[in-house]
Amino acid sequence: MNEPHDGVAVALKPIAEAEAIALALQSRRSINLFEPEPVGEAVLMEAIELASWAPNHRMTEPWKFYVIGKRTKQSIAQCAADFEAETKGARSGEARLKRLLAIPAYFIVTTAVGKDDLTDREDYAATCCAVQNLSLYLWQRGVGVKWTTGAITREQRFYDLLGIDPTKEMIVGFFWYGLPKVVPEQSRKPVSEIAVRLP
């Protein structure tokens, strides 16, 4: 038995049984630099299946995962580079194209929209939970993910390229994935600064 809470003794599983998930939560990082070889779609499909077990109010399952092939990858990179060139200049656009083509693989995640503000908010939150499921599974398989939400993800041309109707789906993120070349160090605030105990 563990320490009683409000006078009631509770039985928890041994902490050792939770160590693997604790390590995944603490060690996962957003990856910016990848090895050039793609890991293949099979592991991504495994992660998508697990992502779908995220909690979602009303069981709406609002998420959709777009698995990007080579031809669409090239089109996405060019679209983003063109947008970059328009907003920041030709040299910036060229650098963007080179950068994106060096990423081994992409996927896109959307969430359903258009019902009402509350449902859309709940569905967006659920889709973010699904992304966390996916990211943690991939991390445990040795695959890194970068979740990007740059301006291109809000451009109509990006929606058109992907064949997405923005009145029905909102792009939650443009994701890069592959084997990490560099895993950055990070830290977090101590729990004493973020946990608020109310009487």
C-alpha positions in Angstrom: 0.0 0.0 0.0 1.1 3.6 -0.6 0.5 6.6 1.5 -3.1 7.3 2.2 -4.8 10.2 0.3 -7.6 11.8 2.2 -7.6 9.0 4.7 -7.9 6.2 2.0 -5.0 3.9 1.3 -4.4 3.4 -2.4 -2.6 0.6 -4.2 -0.3 1.7 -6.9 1.8 -0.5 -9.3 5.5 -0.5 -8.5 7.3 2.5 -9.9 9.6 0.2 -11.9 6.7 -0.7 -14.1 6.4 3.0 -15.1 10.1 3.7 -15.7 10.1 3.0 -19.4 7.3 5.6 -20.1 9.0 8.0 -17.7 12.3 7.7 -19.6 10.5 8.2 -22.9 8.7 11.3 -21.6 12.0 12.9 -20.2 14.3 11.9 -23.1 12.2 12.8 -26.1 13.4 15.8 -28.1 12.4 17.7 -31.2 15.0 16.8 -33.8 16.4 19.3 -36.2 19.2 17.3 -37.7 18.6 13.9 -39.2 20.6 11.1 -40.8 19.9 11.1 -44.6 18.5 7.6 -44.8 14.7 7.4 -44.4 13.3 4.9 -41.8 10.5 3.7 -44.1 6.7 4.1 -43.7 6.0 0.9 -41.8 7.2 2.3 -38.4 5.2 5.5 -39.1 2.0 3.4 -39.7 2.6 1.6 -36.4 2.8 5.0 -34.7 -0.3 6.3 -36.4 -2.3 3.3 -35.2 -1.1 4.0 -31.6 -1.8 7.7 -32.0 -5.5 6.9 -32.7 -5.8 5.7 -29.1 -5.5 9.2 -27.7 -8.3 10.5 -25.5 -10.9 12.4 -27.4 -14.2 13.9 -26.1 -17.3 12.5 -27.7 -15.1 9.9 -29.5 -14.9 12.1 -32.5 -11.4 10.8 -33.6 -10.9 14.2 -35.4 -7.3 13.5 -36.6 -6.0 12.6 -40.0 -2.4 11.7 -40.9 -1.1 12.4 -44.4 1.8 10.1 -45.2 4.0 11.9 -47.8 5.6 10.2 -50.8 8.6 11.3 -52.8 6.7 13.3 -55.4 4.6 15.2 -52.8 7.7 15.7 -50.7 9.4 17.5 -53.6 6.2 19.6 -54.2 6.0 20.5 -50.5 9.6 21.6 -50.3 9.3 23.7 -53.5 6.0 25.3 -52.2 7.7 26.2 -48.9 10.8 27.5 -50.6 8.7 29.7 -53.0 6.8 31.1 -50.0 10.1 31.8 -48.2 11.5 33.5 -51.3 8.5 35.7 -51.5 8.6 36.8 -47.9 12.4 36.8 -47.2 14.2 36.8 -50.5 15.6 34.4 -53.1 18.6 33.4 -51.1 16.4 32.5 -48.1 14.1 30.5 -50.5 17.1 28.5 -51.9 18.3 27.7 -48.4 14.9 26.6 -47.4 14.6 24.3 -50.4 18.0 22.7 -49.6 17.1 22.3 -45.9 13.7 20.6 -46.6 15.1 18.3 -49.2 17.7 17.1 -46.7 14.9 16.0 -44.3 14.4 12.2 -44.9 10.6 12.1 -44.7 7.5 14.2 -43.8 4.0 13.7 -42.7 1.1 16.1 -42.1 -1.5 16.0 -39.3 -4.9 17.7 -39.5 -7.8 18.0 -37.2 -11.5 18.3 -38.0 -13.1 21.8 -37.9 -16.4 23.4 -38.7 -18.8 22.0 -36.1 -18.8 24.6 -33.3 -16.1 26.5 -31.4 -16.2 24.1 -28.4 -16.0 20.9 -30.4 -13.2 22.4 -32.6 -11.2 23.3 -29.4 -11.7 19.8 -27.9 -10.8 18.1 -31.2 -7.6 20.2 -31.6 -6.6 19.2 -28.0 -7.3 15.6 -28.8 -5.2 15.7 -32.0 -2.3 17.2 -30.0 -2.6 14.2 -27.7 -2.5 11.9 -30.7 0.6 13.6 -31.9 2.2 13.0 -28.5 1.3 9.3 -28.6 2.9 9.1 -32.1 6.0 11.0 -31.1 6.7 8.9 -28.0 6.3 5.7 -29.9 8.6 6.8 -32.6 11.1 8.0 -30.0 11.0 4.6 -28.4 11.8 3.1 -31.8 14.8 5.4 -32.2 13.0 7.8 -34.6 13.0 11.6 -34.0 10.3 14.0 -35.0 10.1 17.7 -35.5 6.7 19.4 -35.3 6.6 22.6 -37.3 3.9 25.1 -37.5 5.4 27.7 -39.8 3.4 30.3 -41.8 3.3 27.9 -44.9 1.0 25.6 -42.9 -1.6 28.4 -42.9 -1.3 29.2 -46.6 -4.1 28.3 -49.0 -1.5 27.0 -51.5 -0.3 24.5 -49.0 -3.8 23.2 -48.4 -4.4 23.1 -52.2 -1.2 21.1 -52.7 -2.3 18.5 -50.2 -5.9 18.4 -51.4 -7.2 19.5 -48.0 -10.4 21.6 -47.6 -9.7 24.2 -44.9 -13.4 24.5 -44.1 -13.3 20.8 -42.9 -9.7 20.3 -41.7 -7.1 22.4 -40.1 -3.4 21.6 -40.4 -2.0 21.0 -36.9 1.5 20.5 -38.0 4.0 19.7 -40.8 6.2 17.0 -39.3 9.8 15.8 -40.2 10.9 12.4 -39.1 14.0 10.2 -39.3 17.0 8.9 -37.4 18.4 11.7 -35.2 21.9 13.0 -36.1 22.0 15.2 -33.0 19.8 15.0 -29.9 19.7 18.4 -28.1 20.0 18.8 -24.3 17.0 20.4 -22.5 15.8 21.2 -19.1 12.5 21.9 -17.4 11.3 24.0 -14.5 11.2 22.1 -11.2 7.8 20.7 -10.3 7.6 23.1 -7.3 7.2 26.0 -9.8 4.5 24.5 -11.9 2.3 22.4 -9.5 -0.2 24.5 -7.6 -1.8 22.8 -4.6 -5.2 24.2 -3.6 -6.8 23.4 -0.2 
